[in-house]
Amino acid sequence: MTTFAPVDQQLAYIKKGSAEIVKESELHAKLEKSRASGKPLRVKAGFDPTAPDLHLGHTVLLRKLKHFQDLGHTVIFLIGDFTGMIGDPTGRSVTRPPLSREQIEQNAETYKAQVFKILDAQKTVVDFNSRWFSKFSAEDFIRLAAKYTVSQMLEREDFHKRFREEKPIAVHELLYPLAQGYDSVALEADVELGGTDQKFNLLVGRELQRSYGQEPQVVLTMPILEGLDGVQKMSKSLGNAIGIHEPPLEMYGKIMSISDDMMWRYYELLTDVQVAEIEKMKREAHPMQAKKDLARRIVADFHSADAAAKAGEDWAKQFQKDEVPDNIEETAIDAPENQLRIDKLLARAGLAGSVSDAGRMVKHGAVKVNGAVVNDPTKIIEISARPTIQVGRKIKRVRPGMPGTGIVTETLSH
């Protein structure tokens, strides 16, 4: 028989960083029953494999799944290979184009390889919702659709907004919450996790379980993680994301660039550190040391402890001790009066893909000039001063070029 920790202790760990629990009293009762019987709870989170690469924002749910796993409960990582072909309409102002079966399968394989950087592969149940939906007949879908009304669906904010603005809502989009809800029926889930933007879909699961004679699942929502700017949600398209496959030094440097306030939020949502320990660090730890520890923990999760230690040493050498590597690229740039805006300078020096990309990186605090963070994309840089420009783990020195010669890049040894 599995031995579970006291319920209050489990709840404290489960509630860490969570946004809402519907209902906490039900979760308490389920944990009591689980502890008394020795039977673990079945905890589910679904992921539609709509993109091949994950960033830290995606791992918030995985981290909470791990917390349930640490407590001895059964974690189900559900890959929505069927629902992924519908396309989750959550937060969408237009209909999302469905993915092909081939795209879904490729992305699903990538997901499985990535999630086990956090979850224990030996203890995780991986399932696919095509296992039951592939057996669904037209009659089965009609019976499922009969469980919910159109007016109930239009209570969902994004559907309501599109309906009010007379924007199209495809019928298959209305089926998505029902399909996700039925996943909980098929898996007999005790708890389902999701982002705050998924609350409607998760609650549909509760209602469908009641309709099918099951005890309704507890819904636990997690916050949407802010990116490097500390304002907008983490997103690769916004240029404020930390990808879990990024090199150790780049990942370490990006974490060190976040604000001190945001650091504690990352501790809550991206680590296994207990709330009491986080509160103690807030009172006693120096913010710089606490942030280094955070960066080390996160890099170690996705690479290794050795890689995290090396990234910390390299970061300190480049950014804290004002040292530069033995070999550094030096780029000669021809500019009027040897002055150029930092966003244009980054683009011309090859440190950003475009001026607009450079502007975003500057605003996110990811750019340093001579060791100092620059936040204004319009800041004028004196090229004649031969400044050292640092973007993540990339570092270059720029110097004036001969008029009319354009840009010349060469590596100089020091």
C-alpha positions in Angstrom: 0.0 0.0 0.0 1.3 3.5 -0.9 2.0 5.7 2.0 0.9 9.3 1.5 1.9 12.4 3.3 -0.6 14.1 5.6 -3.3 15.9 3.6 -2.5 19.4 4.8 1.1 18.8 3.8 0.0 17.6 0.3 -2.4 20.5 -0.1 0.4 23.1 0.7 2.6 21.6 -2.0 -0.3 21.3 -4.5 -1.5 24.9 -4.0 2.0 26.3 -4.5 1.7 28.8 -7.4 -1.8 27.6 -8.4 -4.4 30.2 -9.5 -7.6 28.5 -8.5 -8.9 25.1 -7.3 -12.5 24.1 -8.0 -13.3 23.0 -5.4 -10.6 22.9 -2.7 -13.0 21.2 -0.3 -13.5 18.4 -2.9 -9.7 18.0 -3.3 -9.2 17.8 0.4 -11.9 15.0 0.5 -10.3 13.2 -2.4 -6.9 13.3 -0.7 -8.3 12.1 2.6 -9.9 9.1 0.8 -6.7 8.4 -1.2 -4.6 8.4 2.0 -7.1 6.2 3.8 -7.3 3.6 1.0 -3.7 3.9 -0.3 -5.1 4.4 -3.8 -3.4 7.3 -5.7 -5.4 10.0 -7.4 -5.6 10.0 -11.2 -4.2 13.4 -12.2 -4.5 14.5 -15.8 -3.3 17.3 -18.1 -3.9 17.4 -21.8 -1.5 18.8 -24.4 -2.4 19.3 -28.0 0.8 18.8 -30.0 0.3 21.9 -32.1 4.0 23.1 -31.9 7.1 21.0 -31.8 9.2 23.0 -29.3 8.3 23.9 -25.7 9.4 27.0 -23.7 9.4 27.5 -19.9 5.8 28.8 -20.0 4.6 25.4 -21.2 6.4 23.7 -18.4 4.3 25.3 -15.6 1.7 22.6 -15.9 4.3 19.9 -16.2 5.9 21.1 -13.0 2.6 20.9 -11.2 2.1 17.4 -12.5 5.5 16.6 -11.1 4.3 17.8 -7.7 1.4 15.4 -7.7 3.9 12.7 -8.9 6.3 13.6 -6.0 3.3 13.0 -3.6 2.7 9.5 -5.0 -0.3 10.1 -7.3 -0.7 8.8 -10.8 0.1 11.4 -13.4 -1.5 11.1 -16.9 0.2 13.0 -19.7 -2.5 13.1 -22.3 -1.5 13.9 -25.9 -4.5 15.3 -27.8 -3.6 13.7 -31.1 -7.4 13.7 -31.9 -8.4 17.1 -30.5 -5.2 18.6 -32.0 -6.7 18.0 -35.4 -9.7 20.1 -34.3 -7.6 22.9 -33.0 -8.2 24.5 -29.6 -10.2 27.8 -30.1 -9.2 29.1 -26.6 -8.3 32.8 -26.9 -8.7 32.8 -30.6 -10.5 35.5 -32.5 -10.5 33.5 -35.7 -10.9 29.8 -36.5 -7.6 27.9 -36.1 -6.7 25.8 -39.1 -6.6 22.1 -38.2 -3.3 20.2 -38.3 -2.7 17.1 -40.4 -2.3 13.7 -38.9 1.4 13.7 -39.9 2.1 17.0 -38.2 0.3 15.8 -35.1 2.3 12.6 -34.9 5.7 14.4 -35.5 4.9 16.9 -32.8 3.7 14.3 -30.4 7.0 12.4 -30.6 8.9 15.6 -29.9 6.7 16.3 -26.9 7.3 12.9 -25.3 11.1 13.5 -25.6 10.8 16.9 -23.9 8.4 16.3 -21.0 10.5 13.6 -19.4 13.1 16.3 -18.6 10.6 17.1 -15.8 8.4 14.1 -15.3 9.6 10.7 -14.2 9.3 8.5 -17.4 8.9 5.3 -15.3 5.9 6.8 -13.3 4.1 8.7 -16.0 1.2 7.3 -17.9 1.3 8.6 -21.5 -2.0 8.3 -23.4 -3.5 9.6 -26.6 -7.2 10.6 -26.9 -7.4 9.0 -30.3 -7.5 5.7 -28.3 -11.2 6.3 -27.6 -12.2 8.9 -30.2 -11.0 6.7 -33.1 -13.7 4.3 -32.0 -16.4 7.0 -31.8 -19.3 6.7 -34.3 -21.4 9.5 -35.6 -24.0 8.4 -33.1 -21.6 8.7 -30.3 -20.7 12.2 -31.2 -24.4 13.2 -31.5 -25.0 11.8 -28.0 -22.0 13.7 -26.6 -23.2 16.9 -28.3 -26.6 16.5 -26.7 -24.9 16.9 -23.2 -24.4 20.6 -23.8 -26.4 23.5 -25.2 -25.3 26.3 -27.6 -26.2 28.9 -25.0 -23.9 27.2 -22.5 -21.1 27.2 -25.1 -21.7 30.9 -25.8 -21.0 31.7 -22.1 -17.3 31.1 -23.0 -15.7 34.5 -23.4 -14.0 34.0 -26.7 -17.1 32.4 -28.3 -19.3 35.2 -26.9 -17.0 37.9 -28.2 -16.9 36.4 -31.7 -20.6 35.9 -31.7 -21.2 39.5 -30.7 -18.8 40.8 -33.3 -20.5 38.5 -36.0 -17.2 36.6 -36.6 -17.5 33.0 -37.7 -17.6 30.2 -35.2 -17.2 26.8 -36.9 -19.2 23.9 -35.5 -16.1 21.8 -35.0 -14.8 24.5 -32.5 -17.9 24.0 -30.4 -17.1 20.3 -30.3 -13.6 20.9 -28.9 -14.6 21.6 -25.2 -16.9 18.6 -25.3 -14.1 16.4 -26.7 -11.6 17.7 -24.0 -14.3 17.1 -21.4 -14.9 13.6 -22.5 -11.2 12.8 -22.1 -11.8 13.1 -18.3 -14.7 10.7 -18.6 -12.6 8.2 -20.5 -9.7 8.5 -18.1 -11.9 8.7 -15.0 -9.8 11.6 -13.8 -9.8 12.8 -10.2 -8.0 16.0 -11.0 -7.4 17.9 -14.2 -4.8 20.7 -14.6 -4.8 23.5 -17.1 -3.9 27.2 -17.6 -6.3 29.9 -16.4 -7.4 30.3 -20.0 -8.6 26.7 -20.0 -11.0 27.0 -17.1 -14.2 26.7 -19.3 -13.0 23.5 -20.9 -12.0 22.0 -17.6 -15.3 22.8 -16.1 -17.0 21.1 -19.0 -15.2 17.9 -18.0 -16.7 18.2 -14.5 -20.2 18.4 -16.0 -19.7 15.6 -18.4 -18.4 13.3 -15.6 -21.6 14.0 -13.7 -23.6 13.2 -16.8 -21.8 9.9 -17.2 -22.3 9.0 -13.5 -18.8 9.7 -12.3 -17.6 11.8 -9.4 -16.6 15.1 -10.9 -13.0 16.0 -11.2 -11.3 18.7 -9.2 -10.1 21.5 -11.5 -6.8 23.2 -10.8 -5.7 26.1 -12.9 -2.2 27.5 -13.2 -1.2 31.0 -14.0 0.0 32.0 -17.5 3.8 32.7 -17.1 5.0 36.1 -18.0 8.1 36.3 -20.3 11.4 38.1 -19.9 9.6 41.5 -20.1 7.6 40.6 -17.0 4.4 41.8 -18.6 3.2 39.8 -21.6 2.8 36.0 -21.5 5.8 34.0 -22.5 5.7 33.5 -26.2 8.3 32.8 -28.9 6.4 35.2 -31.3 6.8 38.0 -28.8 10.5 37.4 -28.4 10.3 37.0 -24.6 10.5 33.3 -24.3 13.1 30.9 -22.9 13.1 27.7 -24.9 13.9 24.5 -23.0 16.4 23.5 -25.8 18.3 26.7 -25.7 22.1 26.3 -24.8 22.8 26.4 -21.1 24.6 29.8 -21.1 21.8 31.5 -23.1 19.2 30.0 -20.8 21.2 31.0 -17.7 21.7 34.6 -19.0 18.0 35.1 -19.9 17.0 34.1 -16.4 19.5 36.4 -14.9 18.0 39.3 -16.9 14.5 39.0 -15.3 13.5 41.5 -12.6 13.9 40.6 -8.9 10.1 40.6 -8.4 9.6 38.2 -11.4 12.3 36.0 -10.0 10.0 34.9 -7.1 7.2 34.1 -9.5 9.6 31.9 -11.5 10.6 30.2 -8.2 6.9 29.4 -7.5 6.0 28.2 -11.0 9.2 26.7 -12.4 10.9 24.9 -9.4 10.1 22.3 -6.7 11.2 24.7 -3.9 8.6 24.7 -1.1 6.7 27.9 -0.3 8.3 28.1 3.2 11.8 28.0 1.7 10.9 30.6 -0.9 9.6 32.9 1.9 12.8 32.4 3.8 14.9 33.3 0.8 12.9 36.5 0.3 13.8 37.5 3.8 17.4 36.3 4.0 19.0 35.7 0.6 20.7 38.4 -1.5 18.6 38.8 -4.7 21.6 38.3 -6.9 22.5 35.0 -5.2 18.9 33.9 -5.2 18.6 34.6 -8.9 21.8 32.6 -9.6 20.4 29.7 -7.7 17.2 29.9 -9.8 19.1 30.0 -13.0 21.2 27.0 -11.9 18.1 25.0 -11.0 16.4 25.6 -14.2 19.4 25.0 -16.4 20.1 21.8 -14.5 16.5 20.6 -15.1 16.9 20.8 -18.9 20.6 20.1 -19.3 22.6 18.9 -16.3 24.1 20.0 -13.0 27.5 20.3 -14.7 26.2 22.3 -17.6 24.4 24.6 -15.1 27.6 25.1 -13.1 29.6 25.9 -16.2 27.0 28.3 -17.4 27.2 30.1 -14.1 30.9 30.4 -14.4 30.8 31.7 -17.9 28.0 34.2 -17.2 30.0 35.6 -14.2 33.1 35.9 -16.4 31.3 37.8 -19.1 28.8 39.9 -17.2 29.9 40.1 -13.6 33.6 40.4 -13.7 33.6 42.6 -16.8 35.9 40.1 -18.5 35.5 39.1 -22.2 36.5 35.8 -23.8 40.0 35.4 -25.2 38.5 35.4 -28.7 35.8 38.0 -29.5 34.2 38.9 -32.8 34.8 42.6 -33.7 32.6 44.1 -36.3 33.5 47.3 -38.2 30.4 49.4 -39.0 30.2 52.5 -41.2 27.7 55.0 -39.8 27.2 58.7 -40.0 29.4 60.5 -37.4 30.1 57.0 -36.0 26.8 57.0 -34.1 23.9 54.5 -34.5 20.7 53.6 -32.6 21.1 50.5 -30.6 18.3 48.6 -32.4 19.9 49.4 -35.8 23.3 48.6 -34.5 22.2 45.1 -33.3 20.7 44.3 -36.7 23.7 45.5 -38.6 26.1 43.7 -36.3 24.3 40.4 -36.8 23.1 40.2 -33.2 19.4 40.4 -34.2 17.5 39.2 -37.2 15.9 42.6 -37.8 15.6 46.1 -36.3 12.2 45.2 -34.9 13.6 42.0 -33.3 16.4 44.1 -31.9 13.9 46.6 -30.4 12.0 43.8 -28.7 15.2 42.4 -27.2 16.2 45.8 -25.9 12.8 46.4 -24.3 13.0 42.9 -22.6 16.3 43.8 -21.0 18.3 41.2 -22.9 20.9 43.7 -24.3 23.9 45.1 -22.5 26.4 47.7 -23.7 29.7 47.6 -21.9 28.0 45.6 -19.1 25.1 47.9 -18.6 21.5 47.0 -19.5 20.0 49.1 -22.2 16.2 49.4 -22.3 15.6 52.1 -24.9 15.8 50.9 -28.5 16.4 54.5 -29.7 19.5 55.0 -27.5 22.4 56.3 -29.5 25.7 54.3 -29.3 29.0 55.9 -30.0 30.8 53.4 -32.3 34.1 55.2 -32.0 34.2 54.2 -28.3 34.5 50.5 -29.5 31.7 49.3 -27.2 31.1 45.7 -26.3 27.6 44.5 -27.1 26.1 41.5 -25.3 22.9 39.8 -26.3 22.3 36.6 -24.3 25.4 34.5 -24.6 26.5 36.4 -27.8 29.1 39.1 -27.4 30.7 41.4 -30.0 32.8 44.5 -30.1 32.0 47.1 -32.7 34.4 49.7 -34.1 34.2 52.3 -36.9 34.5 51.1 -40.5 36.0 53.0 -43.4 33.3 55.1 -45.1 31.8 53.4 -48.1 33.2 50.0 -47.2 30.0 48.7 -45.5 30.4 46.1 -42.7 33.4 43.9 -42.1 33.5 41.2 -39.4 36.7 39.6 -38.2 37.7 37.7 -35.0 40.5 39.3 -33.0 42.5 37.7 -30.2 43.2 39.5 -27.0 
